[in-house]
Amino acid sequence: MEIKKVAVIGAGTMGAGIAGQVANAGVEVWLLDLPTDNGTDAEGNPLSVNAVAERGLERLRDPDSPGLMSEEAESRIHLGNTRDDFHQLAGCDWVAEAIVERLDIKKDLYKRLDETCHDQAIITSNTSTIPIKLLVEDMPEAFQKRFAITHFFNPVRFMRLLELVRGEHTDPAVIDVLDAFCEERLGKGVVNCADTPGFLGNRVGVYAIQCALHAALDLGLKPAEADALFGRPMGIPKTGVFGLYDLIGIDLMSDVVQSLVNILPDGDSFHAEAGVVPLMSEMIANGQTGNKQGKGFYRTDEATNTRYVLDFDSGEYIESPRLNLPLAERAEAEGLHVLLEDDGLYGQFAWRVLSRTLTYAASLIPEVGDDPVPVDDAMKLGYNWIQGPFEMIDAIGVDAFIARLDADGIAVPDFLRQAAGSSFYRVSSTASDEVSAGASTDSADVAASAELQALQAGKIWKTISHPEGVVRFTEKRQTMKPENSNAVASWYNIDDVALVEFHSKANALDADSMALLEDAISNVSSQNLRGLIIHNDAQHFSCGVNLNGVREFFRNEDMDGLDQFLDHFQRTVHSMATADFPVVAAPSGMSLGGGFEVVLHAKQVICHSNSVMGLVESLVGVVPGGGGCKETLYRWVDQLGCGDDITKASWKAFMSLGYGRTASSPILAKKLAMLRDNDRFEMNRDRLYNKAFAAIDQATAGGDSSNGDSASGSTHTAGDQQAFNRPALVMPGETVFHDMVQWLKDGHAKGMFTPHDIVVGSEMARIVTGGEVAAGTLCTEQDLFDAERSSFLRLVATAGTRERINTMLDAGKPVRN
């Protein structure tokens, strides 16, 4: 069956999030909650009968975490209540329940659904605490066949994991429909789970957080120390443990822990890490529950932009130090073994957390299934870990890990012991899906057709598989060798296509990044390859040019060197735009500053639906210097169709660049002239790789082969790959330039801008108008490139810009603009 219409019952954080993502996928959805009768707001005004659902929709409009991609998506959400609008469910193909975790209330709802919905409608629950058997025990078998659990993670739009759980009687066809819809349309990484307590993500993830919490408290580590270790050095988000408690909410996180305590069997190791912390109980009582209350383990003084941390001894907030932990920096760069080789307090903390977390994960097999891949996927997709627990064990070394566990008297789970002398993952040149465990593979024998395999219970190797069209480059690259590589980037020859991957910290770009990109472009031509793709599987495509490198230039007063770097950057991206072969950028996460300038010069962009794009250089006191100003101006000219008089486009570019505007979705990016009509997006980031190669195939086929856009249903042909040499522009000149500068001065008089904002904004205005030149002066694309570099160099020479860059790099604080 096809899911054409959806309903979500329960407009809380999760229910509203589910409804929002369904609407983002282009599907009509009803969002229902309890009716409000005779209610009033804080001012005494009467509330709408649908007030609860309306509050759910309002959550989706949060600018800090927008649950909706566009106004069009919002228009697909219909609000109602479970008294007056329940009949609307009769036409729905999927009804997702996300109400309070009370079995009696859920059961009453299911009886109403059984009476109202058509007999093919799929019913699911978002619960993670109540087994399916209990949920549907009183329901007819026909209802049980079309019932499952779809456990989303919050925030629904941005968290990739969906845990899909079938019951004893669930029809496999129902699971297939949900799996396909949630993976392709909603963009989720679907992990099929057994109906066990906590499923996979929270079972392991909350356990790991609790291990880190209690280890830090027992060993006397300060929050900043623990977070610096239980973060990027372990391949875990930088929020760490105390920062994560604040982000989720100390009270809410405590409730999550208690819910797992309630549902896990007495012998489960989780109970040893779930003890109540008196300090946290006091904090909850005092309203120190985290970010939502403005204070938890950390708090930030917005007026001074100063971060404070709770001192456990005094109970007072003290200024949070910016730690310099060489051990953490080395571990982030070199791997987990660096932490485990340390014999100091930090090494003790790391071993306690890792030994307990990884053995706990291994102990869950075969209870949660016989395959380590879903466990690893749950942690990577649901908790943003770079590696899952079994991948971490491989990184440490299975035998080394077991030996240390044995030496410390820690019980080794059977599944872990079975992997002794081997690993949980390997690259094999064997084409067979099943290979006996322990079969060695010489890396020299691994061919391009090698397959990544995982060890299952029973010592069986099985090829890792994904739905058709899903490819994760982090897995695929393990079977290949790059044609060229350096510390920050690599390029691979894949089916006669050069694929460039950035892999520095935050994928910041420097001279080596651009040299590698230039080498790939050159080799596409010299080797007669079919095209170029720029893609990576990191959290962010690229957060911009490495500011440390910029600072080194001005510290050394090497303005010629900085000019040469910018010129090389410009020439490299320009060669992408004008190449005689197809060039596709396939970004996900953030593409900002210089990273977005790379994207801007691709002939076609195929990005993720949650891609965030923009040129934010003004925030650090510079202008985009890699073609961003030039391209922004041209794109507004194209979008407005104002080639004869570009004044309006100049103002649009000036405002966009000056405010450092970003687009939180590709739909908004198109409205802001950041993407073009031929650019596309995918709901599932794991489909970017295949779609990028499909675009190359279409461009090189020479015909009208088309490919449907997953979001809009439009078709795209070889014409999507067109070089864009830019014509000269007739610049508006000095009158418009002076108008813009005056606008900045007026804004300063009103308290909107700082004096240095006027300096930076004036350089933006100079570029997009031509500056103090006569109206009608022609500017070529190279003229605009040159203007960018000149403005960049002038700004870097100012004390204001240097101070902003130093503030970001030295203090680690966001710059106030």
Salt bridges, closest charged atoms under 4 A:
GLU28 OE1 - HIS78 NE2 2.53
ASP37 OD2 - ARG83 NH1 2.77
GLU58 OE1 - ARG61 NH1 2.80
GLU72 OE2 - LYS671 NZ 3.49
GLU74 OE2 - ARG61 NH2 2.49
ASP84 OD1 - ARG83 NE 2.97
ASP93 OD1 - HIS118 NE2 3.33
GLU97 OE2 - LYS106 NZ 2.42
GLU101 OE1 - LYS106 NZ 2.90
ASP104 OD2 - ARG102 NH2 2.65
ASP114 OD1 - ARG146 NH2 3.32
GLU137 OE2 - LYS107 NZ 2.49
ASP138 OD2 - LYS107 NZ 2.98
GLU163 OE1 - HIS151 ND1 2.80
GLU183 OE1 - ARG687 NH2 2.69
ASP218 OD2 - ARG352 NH2 2.76
ASP251 OD1 - LYS292 NZ 2.82
ASP268 OD2 - ARG203 NH2 2.74
GLU273 OE2 - ARG356 NH1 2.70
ASP313 OD2 - LYS222 NZ 3.76
GLU332 OE1 - LYS505 NZ 3.98
GLU334 OE1 - ARG330 NH2 3.50
GLU341 OE2 - HIS337 ND1 3.19
GLU367 OE2 - ARG203 NH1 3.24
ASP377 OD1 - LYS380 NZ 3.91
ASP377 OD1 - ARG472 NH1 2.87
GLU391 OE2 - LYS380 NZ 3.19
ASP406 OD2 - ARG417 NH1 3.05
GLU475 OE1 - HIS466 NE2 2.78
GLU475 OE2 - ARG472 NH1 3.85
GLU501 OE2 - ARG477 NH1 2.23
GLU518 OE1 - HIS568 NE2 3.05
ASP537 OD1 - HIS535 NE2 3.58
GLU552 OE2 - ARG555 NH1 3.87
GLU557 OE2 - ARG802 NH1 2.84
ASP563 OD1 - ARG789 NE 2.74
ASP567 OD2 - ARG571 NE 2.92
ASP567 OD1 - ARG789 NH1 3.78
GLU631 OE1 - LYS630 NZ 2.96
GLU631 OE2 - ARG635 NE 3.11
GLU631 OE2 - ARG726 NH2 2.24
ASP638 OD2 - ARG726 NH1 2.98
GLU682 OE2 - ARG680 NH2 3.95
ASP686 OD1 - ARG160 NH2 2.76
ASP686 OD2 - ARG472 NE 3.13
ASP697 OD1 - ARG530 NH1 2.78
ASP709 OD2 - HIS716 NE2 3.76
ASP720 OD2 - HIS716 ND1 3.34
ASP757 OD1 - ARG804 NH2 2.73
GLU763 OE1 - ARG766 NE 3.38
GLU763 OE1 - ARG794 NH2 2.99
GLU772 OE2 - HIS738 NE2 3.91
GLU781 OE1 - HIS574 NE2 3.22
GLU781 OE2 - LYS630 NZ 2.97
ASP786 OD1 - ARG789 NH1 2.97
ASP810 OD1 - ARG551 NH1 2.68
